[in-house]
């Protein structure tokens, strides 16, 4: 069966299953819940959230996560009885090259699922087809291409979060106004998905549950404790369903922990002499002209076999063995034994086949599959201490320049009025100069300036600052120049005679 290259489809019953809301009203949260989950309904007005009826997860408005953009409701003609509440509204970003959501209170070095949701719904009444880019932190993630107002799109990645916060950014590429319907974050174990490293994440192509015959059937939290969304692939003409009421287990220290609700169903070919085949084409982009694919297959025996029966399978990609040798395998009764590749496959077209060996007396089976493309995450963000300092300065003075996302990276999107240093590969950028002259700053000088340990020049002239210059500025190790207005400062410890290096 041919797979699509994106989880995008017209609004249907599955949208109701993904996000159905009850009348319960919850106070908005700008931090993870007790499970480490963050669930944001982007564009939801007010300060109160709601509880999902199916998942019982709490969804919050996005005001605590972003400080730009405008809320809109989708056009009434796209609000159908099967449309979940989480698709009713969007936040759009008509101004600025880059606008970002900041997710805080995370665990540095942990793996997380990041999931963004988009449905245009003609929210602006213009019947457009916007195209824009998504970034995870400072790394390109995905190009959102809206093909129809009623198409809903889920974009998901698994990444290592290097700091205790993560930014998800929408970047205007001059092809339409960026918008977003929802944003979700789910923690995983450090051992999960070993293909994911600090330098490489995964972007989901498809996560498939085989066996159910209702194509709107979706498995997610609480059946999957990690709230992965498993969609059903149905082909009753080619495949026969197989199932068990019993729990299907994962082995100790399993690297994927697929849920039993997915594993207890599967498919076999109706023609026992045929194979189970999944096909798709590579989807090159200007940012990734030769994408690599990583695949996880879940196989568990669901039937008690007679003593003279054997189910033995091999897996091939484009008629080549999955492994370098011709490896064959017998699924284990009520236990998932996953197949996965650590090194990405790189072909223009894929024909994945699960085949019965010549020794097998039973046809092949499969329970579930996850297919990903490689997401490079080698670009590093600005030093975290610098980020905290300049973010605090931005908040104190309400700086309204293009100060969104990472201060220094990518270099083409660095903040105005900052100069950054970019060292060797593997080192983080540092802020070396801050020029905020004539920026309408008022009040006292923020103590956060003293936390910019790599800053060499600091220009705060022609503002309405009052009070004394913090003595701790003299402790900055490489500060060479500090520009000020003499009439605005009084501090007997800071005189041109005693501290001449500070004034230019």
C-alpha positions as CSV (number, residue, x, y, z in Angstrom):
1,X,0.0,0.0,0.0
2,X,1.2,3.5,-0.9
3,X,1.9,5.8,2.1
4,X,1.5,9.5,2.0
5,X,4.5,11.7,2.7
6,X,2.7,13.9,5.4
7,X,0.1,13.4,8.0
8,X,-2.3,15.8,6.3
9,X,-5.9,15.2,5.5
10,X,-9.3,16.8,5.2
11,X,-11.2,17.3,8.5
12,X,-12.9,14.1,9.4
13,X,-13.9,12.0,12.4
14,X,-10.2,11.4,13.4
15,X,-10.0,15.2,14.2
16,X,-12.7,14.7,16.8
17,X,-10.8,11.9,18.4
18,X,-7.6,13.9,18.5
19,X,-9.1,16.7,20.5
20,X,-12.6,16.6,22.0
21,X,-13.2,19.0,24.8
22,X,-15.5,18.8,27.8
23,X,-17.0,21.7,29.7
24,X,-14.3,21.6,32.4
25,X,-12.5,24.9,32.6
26,X,-8.9,24.8,33.8
27,X,-6.5,27.6,34.8
28,X,-3.9,28.1,32.1
29,X,-0.5,26.6,32.6
30,X,2.8,27.9,31.2
31,X,4.8,24.9,32.3
32,X,4.7,21.1,32.0
33,X,2.0,19.1,34.0
34,X,2.8,16.3,36.4
35,X,3.5,14.0,33.4
36,X,5.9,16.5,31.8
37,X,3.3,17.2,29.1
38,X,2.7,20.7,27.6
39,X,-0.5,21.0,25.5
40,X,-1.2,24.4,23.9
41,X,-4.3,25.5,22.0
42,X,-2.8,28.2,19.9
43,X,-5.1,31.2,19.4
44,X,-7.3,30.3,22.3
45,X,-8.4,33.6,23.9
46,X,-8.5,34.3,27.7
47,X,-6.7,32.7,30.5
48,X,-8.5,29.5,31.0
49,X,-8.0,26.2,29.3
50,X,-10.0,23.0,29.0
51,X,-9.7,19.2,29.5
52,X,-9.8,16.8,26.5
53,X,-12.7,14.4,26.8
54,X,-10.8,11.4,25.4
55,X,-7.3,12.0,26.7
56,X,-8.2,14.0,29.9
57,X,-5.2,16.1,29.1
58,X,-5.2,19.8,30.0
59,X,-5.0,22.3,27.1
60,X,-3.9,25.8,27.9
61,X,-4.1,29.1,25.9
62,X,-0.8,30.1,24.3
63,X,-0.5,33.6,25.9
64,X,2.1,32.3,28.4
65,X,4.3,30.8,25.7
66,X,4.5,33.5,23.0
67,X,4.5,37.3,23.0
68,X,3.5,38.1,19.4
69,X,0.8,37.3,16.9
70,X,-2.9,37.7,16.7
71,X,-5.7,35.3,17.6
72,X,-8.3,34.3,15.0
73,X,-11.2,31.8,14.7
74,X,-11.4,29.6,11.6
75,X,-14.3,30.3,9.3
76,X,-17.6,29.0,10.5
77,X,-18.0,26.8,7.4
78,X,-15.1,24.7,8.6
79,X,-16.4,24.2,12.1
80,X,-18.2,20.8,11.7
81,X,-19.6,18.4,14.3
82,X,-16.6,16.2,13.9
83,X,-14.1,19.0,14.4
84,X,-12.4,19.0,17.8
85,X,-12.2,22.2,19.9
86,X,-8.4,22.4,19.4
87,X,-8.9,23.2,15.7
88,X,-11.4,26.1,16.2
89,X,-8.8,28.9,16.3
90,X,-5.2,29.8,15.2
91,X,-2.6,32.4,16.1
92,X,-1.1,34.1,13.1
93,X,2.1,36.1,12.8
94,X,1.8,38.9,10.1
95,X,4.8,40.8,11.5
96,X,8.4,39.7,11.9
97,X,10.6,37.3,10.1
98,X,10.6,34.8,13.0
99,X,8.1,34.2,15.8
100,X,8.7,31.6,18.5
101,X,6.9,29.7,21.2
102,X,9.1,29.1,24.3
103,X,8.5,25.9,26.3
104,X,10.2,26.1,29.7
105,X,10.9,23.9,32.7
106,X,12.2,21.0,30.6
107,X,14.9,18.5,31.4
108,X,18.1,19.2,29.7
109,X,19.4,16.3,27.6
110,X,16.1,14.5,27.6
111,X,14.3,13.3,24.4
112,X,10.9,14.9,23.7
113,X,8.2,14.5,21.1
114,X,7.3,17.9,19.6
115,X,4.1,18.1,17.7
116,X,2.6,21.1,15.8
117,X,-0.9,21.3,14.4
118,X,-2.1,23.4,11.5
119,X,-5.5,24.0,9.9
120,X,-5.9,27.2,7.9
121,X,-9.7,27.1,7.9
122,X,-9.7,30.4,5.9
123,X,-9.3,32.3,9.2
124,X,-8.4,35.5,7.5
125,X,-11.2,35.3,4.8
126,X,-8.6,35.5,2.0
127,X,-8.7,31.9,0.7
128,X,-4.9,31.8,0.6
129,X,-2.4,28.9,0.5
130,X,0.4,30.0,2.8
131,X,3.8,28.4,2.9
132,X,6.3,28.9,5.7
133,X,9.0,27.2,7.6
134,X,9.2,25.6,11.0
135,X,12.3,25.5,13.2
136,X,13.0,23.6,16.4
137,X,15.4,25.9,18.2
138,X,17.9,27.0,15.6
139,X,17.5,24.0,13.3
140,X,15.2,23.8,10.3
141,X,12.4,21.3,10.8
142,X,9.7,21.4,8.2
143,X,8.0,23.5,5.5
144,X,4.3,23.9,6.1
145,X,2.4,24.0,2.7
146,X,-1.3,24.6,3.0
147,X,-3.1,23.1,0.0
148,X,-6.7,23.5,1.1
149,X,-8.5,25.4,3.9
150,X,-10.0,22.2,5.5
151,X,-6.7,20.2,5.4
152,X,-5.4,19.5,8.9
153,X,-1.8,18.8,9.4
154,X,0.2,17.2,12.2
155,X,4.0,17.8,12.1
156,X,5.9,15.7,14.7
157,X,9.6,15.3,15.6
158,X,11.6,13.6,18.3
159,X,14.6,15.5,19.5
160,X,17.1,15.8,22.3
161,X,16.5,19.1,24.1
162,X,19.9,20.6,24.9
163,X,18.7,23.2,27.5
164,X,16.0,23.5,30.0
165,X,13.8,25.2,27.4
166,X,12.9,24.7,23.8
167,X,11.7,27.2,21.2
168,X,9.5,26.3,18.2
169,X,9.6,29.0,15.6
170,X,7.5,29.9,12.6
171,X,9.6,31.6,9.9
172,X,8.1,33.8,7.2
173,X,9.5,32.9,3.8
174,X,7.5,35.6,1.9
175,X,5.0,33.0,0.7
176,X,2.1,33.7,3.1
177,X,1.5,34.6,6.8
178,X,2.6,31.8,9.2
179,X,0.0,30.5,11.6
180,X,-0.4,27.6,14.0
181,X,-3.4,25.7,15.6
182,X,-1.7,23.8,18.4
183,X,1.6,22.8,19.9
184,X,2.3,19.7,22.1
185,X,5.4,18.5,23.9
186,X,5.7,14.9,25.4
187,X,8.8,13.6,27.3
188,X,10.3,10.2,26.4
189,X,12.9,8.1,28.2
190,X,16.6,8.8,27.4
191,X,16.9,5.2,26.1
192,X,13.9,5.6,23.7
193,X,14.6,5.8,19.9
194,X,18.3,5.3,20.0
195,X,18.6,6.9,16.5
196,X,17.9,10.2,18.2
197,X,21.0,12.0,19.4
198,X,22.1,15.5,20.2
199,X,23.1,15.9,16.5
200,X,20.2,14.1,14.9
201,X,16.4,14.1,15.5
202,X,13.6,12.3,13.7
203,X,10.7,13.9,11.8
204,X,7.7,11.6,11.6
205,X,6.4,10.5,8.2
206,X,3.8,8.0,9.5
207,X,2.9,6.0,12.6
208,X,0.7,3.2,11.7
209,X,-1.6,0.8,13.6
210,X,-2.5,-2.3,11.6
211,X,-5.5,-4.5,12.2
212,X,-8.5,-2.3,13.1
213,X,-11.0,-2.0,10.3
214,X,-12.3,1.5,11.2
215,X,-9.9,4.0,9.5
216,X,-10.9,6.7,12.0
217,X,-9.7,4.6,15.0
218,X,-6.8,6.4,16.7
219,X,-4.7,5.3,19.7
220,X,-3.0,7.9,21.9
221,X,-2.9,8.8,25.6
222,X,-3.8,7.2,28.0
223,X,-3.4,3.9,26.0
224,X,0.0,5.2,24.9
225,X,1.6,6.7,28.0
226,X,3.8,8.9,25.8
227,X,0.8,10.2,23.8
228,X,2.1,9.1,20.4
229,X,-0.7,9.2,17.9
230,X,-1.2,5.9,16.1
231,X,-3.4,6.1,13.0
232,X,-5.0,3.1,11.4
233,X,-4.2,1.9,7.9
234,X,-7.0,-0.2,6.4
235,X,-7.0,-2.3,3.3
236,X,-9.6,-5.0,3.8
237,X,-9.3,-6.3,0.2
238,X,-5.6,-7.1,0.5
239,X,-5.1,-7.7,4.3
240,X,-6.9,-9.9,6.8
241,X,-7.0,-8.6,10.4
242,X,-5.7,-10.6,13.4
243,X,-6.2,-9.7,17.0
244,X,-6.0,-10.9,20.6
245,X,-7.9,-9.7,23.7
246,X,-4.8,-10.4,25.8
247,X,-2.1,-7.8,26.7
248,X,0.9,-7.8,24.3
249,X,4.1,-7.1,26.2
250,X,7.3,-5.3,25.4
251,X,10.7,-6.7,26.5
252,X,12.7,-5.3,29.4
253,X,14.5,-2.1,28.5
254,X,12.5,-1.9,25.2
255,X,13.7,1.0,23.1
256,X,10.3,2.0,21.8
257,X,7.6,0.7,24.2
258,X,4.8,0.5,21.7
259,X,1.4,0.3,23.6
260,X,-0.5,-3.0,23.9
261,X,-3.6,-1.3,22.4
262,X,-1.6,-1.1,19.1
263,X,0.3,-4.4,19.4
264,X,-2.7,-6.6,20.0
265,X,-3.9,-6.2,16.4
266,X,-2.1,-7.0,13.2
267,X,-2.6,-7.9,9.6
268,X,-1.7,-10.8,7.3
269,X,-2.1,-11.0,3.5
270,X,-5.4,-12.6,2.4
271,X,-3.5,-14.4,-0.2
272,X,-1.2,-16.4,1.9
273,X,1.4,-16.6,-0.8
274,X,1.8,-12.8,-1.0
275,X,3.8,-10.3,1.1
276,X,2.9,-7.3,3.2
277,X,4.1,-4.3,1.2
278,X,4.4,-0.6,2.1
279,X,5.6,1.8,-0.5
280,X,6.4,5.5,-0.6
281,X,8.6,8.0,-2.5
282,X,11.3,10.1,-1.0
283,X,10.4,13.7,-0.5
284,X,13.5,15.8,-1.1
285,X,13.4,19.5,-0.2
286,X,15.9,22.4,-0.9
287,X,16.9,22.1,2.8
288,X,17.3,18.3,2.5
289,X,17.8,17.2,-1.1
290,X,18.6,13.6,-0.1
291,X,16.6,12.7,3.0
292,X,17.4,9.6,5.0
293,X,14.7,7.3,6.3
294,X,14.6,5.4,9.6
295,X,12.0,2.8,10.2
296,X,10.7,0.9,13.2
297,X,8.6,-2.2,12.6
298,X,6.6,-3.9,15.4
299,X,6.0,-7.6,15.2
300,X,4.3,-9.8,17.8
301,X,2.7,-13.2,17.4
302,X,-1.0,-13.0,18.3
303,X,-1.9,-16.7,17.8
304,X,-1.0,-19.8,19.7
305,X,0.6,-21.9,16.9
306,X,0.3,-25.6,16.6
307,X,3.4,-27.6,17.1
308,X,3.9,-28.2,13.4
309,X,3.2,-24.6,12.4
310,X,5.9,-22.0,11.8
311,X,5.7,-18.3,11.1
312,X,9.0,-17.1,9.9
313,X,9.6,-13.8,8.1
314,X,12.3,-11.7,6.5
315,X,12.1,-8.0,5.8
316,X,13.4,-6.4,2.6
317,X,13.8,-2.9,1.3
318,X,13.6,-2.6,-2.5
319,X,14.2,-6.4,-2.7
320,X,17.4,-6.1,-0.6
321,X,17.7,-7.7,2.8
322,X,17.0,-5.3,5.7
323,X,20.3,-6.4,7.3
324,X,23.5,-7.1,5.4
325,X,22.9,-10.8,5.9
326,X,19.6,-12.6,5.1
327,X,18.2,-12.4,8.6
328,X,15.0,-14.4,9.3
329,X,12.8,-14.1,12.4
330,X,9.9,-15.8,14.1
331,X,7.6,-13.4,16.0
332,X,7.3,-14.2,19.7
333,X,3.8,-14.9,21.2
334,X,2.4,-11.8,22.9
335,X,5.8,-10.0,22.9
336,X,6.8,-7.2,20.6
337,X,10.3,-7.6,19.0
338,X,10.9,-4.4,17.0
339,X,13.0,-4.2,13.8
340,X,14.8,-0.9,13.3
341,X,17.7,0.6,11.4
342,X,20.3,2.9,13.0
343,X,21.8,4.1,9.7
344,X,19.3,5.8,7.4
345,X,18.2,4.3,4.1
346,X,18.5,6.7,1.2
347,X,16.6,5.8,-1.9
348,X,14.3,7.7,-4.3
349,X,11.5,5.1,-3.8
350,X,10.8,2.6,-1.1
351,X,9.2,-0.8,-1.3
352,X,9.2,-2.3,2.2
353,X,8.2,-6.0,2.2
354,X,7.5,-8.4,5.1
355,X,7.8,-11.8,3.6
356,X,7.3,-15.4,4.7
357,X,10.4,-17.6,4.3
358,X,10.3,-20.8,2.3
359,X,10.3,-22.7,5.7
360,X,7.2,-20.9,7.0
361,X,3.9,-22.6,7.0
362,X,2.0,-19.4,7.9
363,X,1.8,-16.0,6.1
364,X,3.8,-13.0,7.4
365,X,2.3,-10.5,9.9
366,X,2.9,-7.0,11.1
367,X,1.4,-5.1,14.0
368,X,2.6,-1.5,13.6
369,X,5.2,0.7,11.9
370,X,6.9,4.0,12.4
371,X,8.6,5.8,9.6
372,X,10.8,8.8,10.0
373,X,13.1,11.1,8.1
374,X,16.4,12.3,9.6
375,X,16.3,15.8,11.2
376,X,19.8,17.3,11.5
377,X,20.2,19.2,14.8
378,X,23.9,20.1,14.6
379,X,23.3,23.9,14.8
380,X,23.8,25.1,18.3
381,X,22.0,27.9,20.0
382,X,23.5,30.8,21.9
383,X,25.1,30.1,25.2
384,X,22.3,29.6,27.7
385,X,23.6,32.2,30.2
386,X,23.6,34.8,27.5
387,X,20.1,33.8,26.5
388,X,18.7,34.1,30.0
389,X,20.5,37.5,30.4
390,X,19.4,39.1,27.2
391,X,15.8,37.7,27.5
392,X,15.6,39.3,31.0
393,X,16.8,42.6,29.5
394,X,14.2,42.3,26.7
395,X,11.4,41.7,29.3
396,X,12.5,44.6,31.6
397,X,12.6,47.2,28.8
398,X,9.9,45.7,26.6
399,X,12.3,45.7,23.6
400,X,10.1,45.6,20.5
401,X,12.7,44.9,17.8
402,X,13.1,41.6,16.0
403,X,14.0,40.0,19.3
404,X,12.4,36.6,18.8
405,X,13.9,33.1,19.0
406,X,17.6,32.6,19.6
407,X,19.6,35.8,19.9
408,X,22.5,34.7,17.6
409,X,21.4,31.8,15.5
410,X,20.8,31.1,12.8
411,X,23.2,33.9,11.9
412,X,20.8,35.3,9.2
413,X,18.1,35.7,11.9
414,X,20.3,37.1,14.7
415,X,18.7,39.9,16.7
416,X,19.1,43.5,15.7
417,X,21.6,45.6,17.8
418,X,23.5,42.5,18.9
419,X,26.9,41.3,17.7
420,X,27.8,37.7,18.3
421,X,30.9,35.6,18.0
422,X,30.8,32.2,16.3
423,X,33.6,29.9,17.3
424,X,34.6,26.5,16.1
425,X,32.2,23.8,15.2
426,X,30.6,22.5,18.3
427,X,30.9,25.7,20.3
428,X,27.9,28.0,21.0
429,X,27.6,31.6,19.8
430,X,28.3,34.3,22.4
431,X,26.9,37.8,22.6
432,X,29.9,40.2,22.3
433,X,28.2,43.6,21.8
434,X,24.8,45.2,22.7
435,X,23.9,48.5,21.1
436,X,20.6,49.8,22.5
437,X,21.2,53.5,22.0
438,X,18.0,55.6,21.3
439,X,15.8,52.6,22.1
440,X,13.4,54.3,24.5
441,X,14.8,52.4,27.5
442,X,13.7,53.8,30.9
443,X,14.3,52.9,34.6
444,X,17.5,51.6,36.1
445,X,20.2,49.6,34.4
446,X,19.2,46.0,34.6
447,X,21.6,43.8,36.6
448,X,21.2,41.2,33.8
449,X,23.8,43.1,31.8
450,X,26.4,41.8,34.2
451,X,25.5,38.2,33.2
452,X,26.7,38.8,29.6
453,X,30.1,37.4,30.3
454,X,31.4,37.7,26.8
455,X,30.2,41.2,26.0
456,X,32.9,43.6,25.0
457,X,30.9,46.7,24.1
458,X,27.7,48.0,25.7
459,X,25.9,51.1,24.4
460,X,22.9,52.5,26.3
461,X,23.2,56.1,25.3
462,X,20.3,58.4,24.4
463,X,17.8,56.6,26.6
464,X,15.9,57.7,29.8
465,X,17.8,55.5,32.2
466,X,18.2,56.6,35.8
467,X,20.2,55.6,38.8
468,X,23.8,54.4,39.1
469,X,25.9,52.2,37.0
470,X,26.0,48.7,38.6
471,X,29.5,48.2,40.1
472,X,29.3,44.6,38.9
473,X,29.8,45.8,35.3
474,X,33.4,46.3,36.2
475,X,33.7,42.6,36.9
476,X,32.9,41.6,33.3
477,X,36.1,39.9,32.1
478,X,36.3,41.3,28.5
479,X,34.2,44.5,28.6
480,X,36.2,47.2,26.7
481,X,33.7,50.0,26.3
482,X,30.5,51.3,27.9
483,X,28.7,54.2,26.3
484,X,26.5,56.4,28.5
485,X,25.2,60.0,29.0
486,X,27.1,61.8,31.8
487,X,24.1,63.8,32.9
488,X,22.1,60.7,33.5
489,X,24.5,58.9,35.8
490,X,25.7,59.4,39.3
491,X,28.0,57.0,41.1
492,X,31.1,58.2,42.9
493,X,32.8,54.9,42.3
494,X,32.4,55.3,38.6
495,X,34.4,58.3,37.5
496,X,36.1,58.8,34.2
497,X,39.4,59.0,36.1
498,X,39.0,55.8,38.0
499,X,37.2,53.8,35.3
500,X,38.3,55.3,32.0
501,X,38.0,52.0,30.1
502,X,34.2,52.1,30.5
503,X,33.5,55.3,28.7
504,X,33.8,56.1,25.0
